[in-house]
């Protein structure tokens, strides 16, 4: 699966290691990610693409409008180790 807006990714490095995020923007060598709780839409985290693992899950565009919806969607996925 390729990296697109709405894709759920797992952080492989840093303080947020092993946590899941949603991609809200893509730059040349990094992605803008948020989880709706600690990293919100108004201040997403820049994360290098090599420090992210793409999962098979993707959130719908309507979900990406509100922090609360992103948080609930990520929590409801109940992602186990892939």
C-alpha positions as CSV (number, residue, x, y, z in Angstrom):
1,X,0.0,0.0,0.0
2,X,1.3,3.5,-0.8
3,X,1.3,6.5,1.5
4,X,-1.7,8.7,1.0
5,X,-3.7,11.2,3.1
6,X,-5.8,9.2,5.5
7,X,-3.4,6.2,5.7
8,X,-2.8,4.8,9.2
9,X,0.9,4.5,10.0
10,X,3.0,3.2,12.9
11,X,5.9,5.2,14.3
12,X,9.1,3.2,14.4
13,X,11.5,5.7,16.1
14,X,11.4,8.5,18.6
15,X,9.3,9.3,21.7
16,X,6.2,8.2,19.9
17,X,7.6,4.8,19.0
18,X,5.0,2.0,18.6
19,X,2.1,4.5,18.4
20,X,-0.3,4.8,15.5
21,X,-1.1,8.0,13.6
22,X,-3.0,9.2,10.6
23,X,-1.3,10.9,7.7
24,X,-2.8,14.4,7.1
25,X,-0.1,15.7,4.7
26,X,2.8,14.5,2.6
27,X,6.0,16.3,1.8
28,X,9.0,15.2,-0.2
29,X,10.8,13.2,2.5
30,X,8.4,13.4,5.4
31,X,4.8,13.1,6.3
32,X,2.5,15.2,8.6
33,X,0.9,12.9,11.1
34,X,-1.6,13.4,13.9
35,X,-3.5,11.2,16.4
36,X,-6.2,13.6,17.4
37,X,-5.2,13.7,21.1
38,X,-1.5,14.6,21.6
39,X,-0.8,15.6,18.0
40,X,-3.7,17.6,16.7
41,X,-4.7,18.8,13.3
42,X,-3.6,22.4,13.9
43,X,0.0,21.2,14.8
44,X,0.8,17.9,13.1
45,X,4.1,16.2,13.6
46,X,6.7,16.1,10.8
47,X,8.0,12.6,10.6
48,X,10.6,11.1,8.2
49,X,9.2,8.5,5.9
50,X,11.9,6.0,6.9
51,X,10.6,6.2,10.5
52,X,7.1,5.2,9.6
53,X,5.5,1.8,8.8
54,X,2.5,1.9,6.5
55,X,-0.4,-0.2,7.7
56,X,-3.3,-1.6,5.6
57,X,-5.8,0.7,7.3
58,X,-7.1,4.0,5.9
59,X,-9.4,6.5,7.4
60,X,-12.2,8.2,5.4
61,X,-11.8,11.8,4.4
62,X,-14.8,12.9,6.5
63,X,-13.0,11.5,9.6
64,X,-10.0,13.7,9.0
65,X,-11.8,17.0,9.7
66,X,-12.0,16.9,13.5
67,X,-9.4,15.7,16.1
68,X,-12.0,13.8,18.1
69,X,-13.1,11.8,15.1
70,X,-9.5,10.9,14.2
71,X,-8.8,9.8,17.8
72,X,-12.0,7.7,18.0
73,X,-11.3,6.1,14.5
74,X,-7.7,5.2,15.5
75,X,-8.9,3.7,18.8
76,X,-11.7,1.8,17.2
77,X,-9.3,0.1,14.7
78,X,-7.9,-1.9,17.6
79,X,-4.7,-2.6,15.7
80,X,-2.7,-5.5,16.8
81,X,1.0,-6.1,15.9
82,X,1.3,-6.4,12.2
